[in-house]
Amino acid sequence: MEIVKQMLLLLLLCFPCHGMGTTAGSGNDKRSGTFDVKDFGAKANGLSDDSKAFLAAWDAACKSSGKVKVSVPSGTYLLNPVKFSGPCRDVQTLEFMLQAKADILQGTLKATTDLNKFGNGQGWVQFGGVDGLTVTGGGTFDGQGAVSWPYNKCPKEKKNCKVLPTSVKFVNTNNTIVKDITSLNSKFFHMALLGCHNFKGSGITITAPATSPNTDGIHMEGNSGVTIASSKIGTGDDCVSIGHGNSFVTVSGITCGPGHGISVGSLGRYTDEEDVQNIVVKDCKLIGTMNGVRVKTWANSPVKISAINMTFENLVMRDVGNPIVIDQTYCPYAKCDNSASSNVKLTGVHFRNIKGTTTSPVAVTLKCSNGMPCEKLSLHDVNLQHAGPGNISSTCLNVKAEYSGTNNPPPCE
C-alpha cells in the first residue's frame, strides 16, 4: 500500500509538467513565446472566417511578456476587418510572421469581399498602439479589390463619397519594421501610416492594375522618422504619397510603375492639417508612370501650412508622363474652387540628378501659389529627353528657380 501511495504522489507531482510545452488549443509555446494562429482555431482553407482565431492569438501574445511572435503558417486565411491593438505592456518585441518557404505555399491573408462588413473609412487589417512591432515573413495581404473598385465613386464625387477600406493600416505605432511582404489588389490604399514614429519598411511588393482607382501604394500622414527602401510598387495611383504632418521621411530604392508617381501631398485641403518638413526621395526608378515626382497643393486652402526642405535626387525616369511637377492649383475633379490661391508655403525644394525620358512635351512644371510664391527652389543636373519626336520645355508660374549643371529642358524664360 505504501508503494502505491508513493506512485500516486509522483504522478500528481509530475502532472503539471505536461503543460510546459504547447498546450492543445492554447497556441502558446511558453519556451519560445510563439502563438500559432492554427492553435487558436484558424482553418487556413480560404473559405472559413479565421478572424476570431487571429485576434485570439494576438491577444494572447500581447498579454504575454518578453519577445513574442504571432505565427501564420503557410495557407490561405479569410479575414473580416481585424484590429490588432496594443499596448502590449510587458512585451519587448512582437513579430507578426506570415510564413513563406520556397517549397511550400506562402501565408496569404485574403480580405472579405463583403463591403457591408466595413464601416466608412474602416481599414481591413490594422495594427495600432504597439511598440516594437515587426511584420515580415514573405506572405501576402490580398485585398481582393477588383470586386469593389466599381463601387469607388470618390474620383468623381468630391463630397460624401464612401471611402473603401485600406488594406493594411499602422496607427500610432513606435519602432515598427515591415519587410519582405506583399500587398495585392487593395480595395483602396494598400498601406497607410498614421501617427507612427520610427517606421522602417523594406522589401515590400505592392501590386494592382494601373486602372484600379485610389490604390495608393504607401500613404503617410502625421508620422516622423519614416524610411521606405528597396521596394517595388506598381498600382493605380501614387506609388508613395506623403501627406500632411510628416517629418524626416526618406524614400529610397523604389521601383515605381505603373502608377501616378511619388508625391508630396495633396496638401491644404482640410482645416486640421500640419506642416511637412525634411523629405528625401532618392535613388528611385519610375517606369511608365503618369507623373514622376510631384508636390501638389489645393487652391483656396482653409489654413496656412508650410512644406519645407524637400529633396528629390538621383532619379531615373523611363517614359514618364510628367517627370517633375509642382502644382499649387491641384484639382482631381472636373471643377474646383480656385477663387483664392493656395495657402501652402513651399520653401527649399530641390531637384537633383534626374535623368531619363518623358512622353510629355512639357517635362518640368513649376506652378506655384500666387499668394505664397515658392522660395529657394533649385534644379541641378536635370537631363530629360523626349521619348518621341520634338523638343521638350518647362512651364513656370510664381517662381524664380535657381539652375545649375546640365538642364534639359531649358529653364523657363
Residue pairs with C-beta under 8 A, 6 or more apart in sequence:
20 30
20 31
21 29
21 31
22 28
22 29
22 39
24 39
25 39
25 40
25 41
26 39
26 60
27 35
27 36
27 37
27 38
27 39
27 40
27 56
27 57
27 60
28 34
28 35
28 39
28 60
28 64
29 35
29 36
32 69
33 61
33 64
33 66
33 67
33 68
33 69
34 68
34 69
34 71
35 57
35 58
35 60
35 61
35 64
35 68
35 69
35 70
35 71
36 57
36 71
36 73
37 50
37 53
37 54
37 57
37 70
37 71
37 72
37 73
37 77
38 44
38 53
38 73
39 57
40 53
40 54
40 56
40 57
40 60
41 50
41 52
41 53
41 56
42 50
42 53
42 54
42 57
42 77
43 50
43 53
43 77
44 50
44 73
44 75
44 76
44 77
45 75
45 76
46 75
46 76
46 77
46 78
46 108
46 110
47 78
48 78
49 78
49 79
49 80
49 112
50 77
50 78
50 79
51 79
51 80
51 81
51 82
54 70
54 72
54 77
54 79
54 82
54 84
55 82
55 84
57 70
58 70
58 84
61 68
61 69
61 70
61 88
61 91
61 94
62 85
62 86
62 88
62 91
62 94
63 88
63 90
64 88
64 90
64 91
65 90
65 91
65 92
66 90
66 91
66 92
67 91
67 92
67 93
67 95
68 88
68 91
68 93
68 94
68 95
69 94
69 95
69 96
69 97
70 94
70 95
70 96
70 97
71 97
71 99
72 96
72 97
72 98
72 99
72 107
72 109
72 137
72 139
73 99
73 107
74 99
74 100
74 101
74 104
74 105
74 106
74 107
75 105
75 107
75 108
76 105
76 108
76 110
77 107
77 108
77 109
77 110
78 110
78 112
79 109
79 110
79 111
79 112
79 124
79 125
80 112
80 117
81 112
81 117
81 118
81 122
81 123
81 124
81 125
81 126
81 165
82 124
82 125
82 126
83 126
83 128
84 96
84 125
84 126
84 127
84 128
84 130
85 126
85 128
85 129
85 130
86 128
86 129
86 130
86 131
87 129
87 130
87 131
88 94
88 130
88 131
91 132
92 132
93 132
93 133
93 134
94 130
94 132
94 133
94 134
95 133
95 134
95 135
95 136
96 127
96 133
96 134
96 135
96 136
97 136
97 137
97 139
98 106
98 107
98 108
98 109
98 135
98 136
98 137
98 138
98 139
98 140
98 181
99 106
99 107
99 137
99 138
99 139
100 106
100 107
100 137
100 138
100 139
106 138
106 139
106 140
107 137
107 138
107 139
107 140
108 139
108 140
108 142
109 125
109 139
109 140
109 141
109 142
110 142
110 144
111 124
111 125
111 141
111 142
111 143
111 144
111 165
111 167
111 187
112 144
113 144
113 147
113 148
115 148
115 151
115 164
115 165
118 124
118 164
118 165
120 162
120 163
121 163
122 165
123 165
123 166
123 167
123 168
123 169
123 192
124 141
124 143
124 165
124 166
124 167
124 168
124 187
125 141
125 167
125 168
125 169
126 168
126 169
126 170
126 171
127 133
127 135
127 168
127 169
127 170
127 171
127 173
127 176
128 169
128 170
128 171
128 172
128 173
129 171
129 172
129 173
130 173
130 174
130 176
131 173
131 174
131 175
132 174
132 175
133 170
133 173
133 175
133 176
133 177
134 176
134 177
134 178
134 179
135 176
135 177
135 178
135 179
135 181
136 177
136 178
136 179
136 180
136 181
137 180
137 181
138 180
138 181
138 182
139 181
139 182
140 181
140 182
140 183
140 184
141 167
141 168
141 181
141 182
141 183
141 184
142 184
142 185
143 165
143 167
143 183
143 184
143 185
143 186
143 187
143 190
144 185
144 187
145 164
145 185
145 186
145 187
145 188
145 208
145 212
145 215
146 185
146 212
148 164
148 187
149 187
149 212
149 213
151 162
151 164
152 161
152 164
152 187
152 188
152 213
152 214
153 161
153 162
154 161
154 162
154 163
154 213
154 214
155 213
155 214
155 332
156 333
158 333
158 336
163 188
164 187
164 188
164 214
165 187
165 188
166 186
166 187
166 188
166 189
166 190
166 191
166 192
166 219
167 183
167 186
167 187
167 188
167 189
167 190
167 191
168 183
168 190
168 191
168 192
169 191
169 192
169 194
170 176
170 178
170 191
170 192
170 193
170 194
170 196
170 199
171 194
171 195
171 196
172 194
172 195
172 196
173 196
173 197
173 199
174 196
174 197
174 198
175 197
175 198
176 196
176 198
176 199
176 200
177 200
177 201
178 191
178 199
178 200
178 201
178 202
178 204
179 200
179 201
179 202
179 203
179 204
180 202
180 203
180 204
181 203
181 204
181 205
182 204
182 205
182 206
182 207
183 190
183 191
183 204
183 205
183 206
183 207
183 217
184 207
184 208
185 207
185 208
185 209
185 212
185 215
186 208
186 212
186 215
188 214
188 215
188 216
189 214
189 215
189 216
189 217
189 219
190 206
190 208
190 215
190 216
190 217
190 218
190 235
191 204
191 206
191 217
191 218
191 219
192 218
192 219
192 220
192 221
193 199
193 218
193 219
193 220
193 221
193 223
193 226
194 220
194 221
194 222
194 223
195 221
195 222
195 223
196 223
196 226
197 223
197 224
197 225
198 224
198 225
199 223
199 225
199 226
199 227
200 226
200 227
200 229
201 218
201 226
201 227
201 228
201 229
201 231
202 227
202 228
202 229
202 230
202 231
203 230
203 231
204 218
204 228
204 231
204 232
204 233
205 231
205 232
205 233
206 217
206 218
206 231
206 232
206 233
206 234
206 235
206 239
207 234
207 235
208 215
208 234
208 235
208 236
209 236
209 258
210 234
210 235
210 236
210 258
210 259
211 236
212 235
212 236
212 237
213 236
213 237
214 236
214 237
215 235
215 236
215 237
216 235
216 237
216 238
216 239
216 240
216 241
217 233
217 235
217 237
217 238
217 239
217 240
217 241
217 256
217 259
218 228
218 233
218 239
218 240
218 241
219 238
219 240
219 241
219 243
220 226
220 240
220 241
220 242
220 243
220 246
220 249
221 243
221 244
221 245
221 246
222 244
222 245
222 246
222 274
223 245
223 246
223 247
223 249
224 246
224 247
224 248
225 247
225 248
226 246
226 248
226 249
226 250
227 249
227 250
227 252
228 240
228 249
228 250
228 251
228 252
228 254
229 250
229 251
229 252
229 253
229 254
230 252
230 253
230 254
231 253
231 254
231 255
232 254
232 255
233 239
233 240
233 254
233 255
233 256
233 259
234 256
234 257
234 258
234 259
235 258
235 259
236 258
236 259
237 259
237 260
238 259
238 260
238 261
238 262
238 263
239 254
239 256
239 257
239 259
239 260
239 261
239 262
239 286
239 289
240 251
240 254
240 256
240 262
240 263
240 281
241 263
241 265
242 249
242 251
242 263
242 264
242 265
242 276
242 279
243 265
243 266
243 267
243 276
244 267
244 270
244 273
244 274
244 275
244 276
244 305
245 273
245 274
245 275
245 276
246 276
246 279
247 275
247 276
247 277
247 278
248 277
248 278
249 278
249 279
249 280
250 280
250 281
250 282
251 262
251 280
251 281
251 282
251 284
252 280
252 281
252 282
252 283
252 284
253 283
253 284
254 262
254 284
254 285
255 284
255 285
255 287
256 262
256 284
256 285
256 286
256 287
256 289
257 285
257 286
257 287
257 288
257 289
257 318
258 288
258 289
259 289
259 290
260 289
260 290
260 291
260 294
261 286
261 289
261 290
261 291
261 292
261 293
261 294
261 320
261 322
262 281
262 284
262 286
262 292
262 293
262 294
263 291
263 293
263 294
263 295
263 296
264 276
264 279
264 294
264 295
264 296
264 307
264 310
265 294
265 295
265 296
265 297
265 307
265 330
266 296
266 297
266 298
266 330
266 332
267 273
267 276
267 296
267 297
267 298
267 301
267 305
267 307
267 344
268 297
268 298
268 301
268 302
268 303
268 305
268 342
268 343
268 344
269 298
269 301
269 302
270 302
271 302
271 303
272 303
273 303
273 305
274 305
275 305
275 306
275 307
275 308
276 305
276 306
276 307
276 308
276 310
277 306
277 307
277 308
277 309
278 308
278 309
279 307
279 309
279 310
279 311
280 310
280 311
280 313
281 293
281 310
281 311
281 312
281 313
281 315
282 311
282 312
282 313
282 314
282 315
283 314
283 315
284 314
284 315
284 316
285 315
285 316
285 318
286 292
286 293
286 315
286 316
286 317
286 318
286 320
286 323
286 356
287 318
287 319
287 320
288 318
288 319
288 320
289 320
289 321
290 320
290 321
290 322
291 320
291 321
291 322
291 323
291 325
292 315
292 317
292 320
292 322
292 323
292 324
292 325
292 354
293 312
293 315
293 323
293 324
293 325
293 351
293 354
294 322
294 324
294 325
294 326
294 327
295 307
295 310
295 325
295 326
295 327
295 346
295 349
296 325
296 327
296 328
296 330
297 307
297 327
297 328
297 330
297 342
297 344
297 346
297 369
298 330
298 331
298 336
298 342
298 344
299 328
299 329
299 330
299 331
299 336
299 337
299 338
299 339
299 340
299 341
299 342
299 369
300 336
300 337
300 338
300 339
300 340
300 341
300 342
301 340
301 342
301 343
301 344
302 343
303 343
304 343
304 344
304 345
305 343
305 344
305 345
306 344
306 345
306 346
306 347
307 344
307 345
307 346
307 347
307 349
308 347
308 348
309 347
309 348
310 346
310 348
310 349
310 350
311 350
311 352
312 324
312 350
312 351
312 352
312 354
313 350
313 351
313 352
313 353
313 354
314 352
314 353
314 354
315 353
315 354
315 355
315 356
316 355
316 356
317 323
317 354
317 355
317 356
317 357
317 358
317 384
318 356
318 357
319 357
319 358
319 359
319 387
320 356
320 357
320 358
320 359
321 358
321 359
321 360
322 358
322 360
322 362
322 363
322 365
323 354
323 356
323 358
323 360
323 363
323 364
323 384
324 351
324 354
324 363
324 364
324 365
324 366
324 379
324 382
325 365
326 346
326 349
326 365
326 366
326 367
326 368
326 374
326 377
326 399
327 365
327 367
328 341
328 342
328 344
328 346
328 367
328 368
328 369
328 398
329 338
329 342
329 367
331 338
340 371
341 369
341 370
341 371
341 372
342 369
342 371
342 372
343 369
343 371
343 372
344 369
344 372
345 369
345 372
345 375
346 368
346 369
346 372
346 374
346 375
346 377
347 374
347 375
347 376
348 375
348 376
348 377
349 374
349 376
349 377
349 378
350 377
350 378
350 379
350 380
351 378
351 379
351 380
351 382
352 378
352 379
352 380
352 381
353 380
353 381
354 381
354 382
354 383
354 384
355 381
355 382
355 383
355 384
356 384
356 385
357 384
357 385
357 386
357 387
358 384
358 385
358 386
358 387
358 392
359 386
359 387
359 388
360 392
361 386
361 390
361 391
361 392
361 393
362 392
362 393
362 394
362 395
362 409
363 384
363 386
363 392
363 393
363 394
363 409
364 379
364 382
364 384
364 393
364 394
364 395
364 409
365 394
365 395
366 374
366 377
366 394
366 395
366 396
366 397
366 399
366 401
366 412
367 395
367 396
367 397
367 398
368 374
368 377
368 397
368 398
368 399
369 398
370 397
370 398
373 398
373 399
373 400
374 398
374 399
374 401
376 402
377 399
377 401
377 402
378 401
378 402
378 403
378 404
379 401
379 402
379 403
379 404
379 407
379 411
380 403
380 404
380 405
381 404
381 405
381 406
381 407
382 405
382 406
382 407
382 408
383 406
383 407
383 408
384 392
384 408
384 409
385 392
385 408
386 392
391 409
392 408
392 409
393 409
393 410
394 409
394 410
394 411
394 412
395 412
396 412
401 411
401 412
403 411
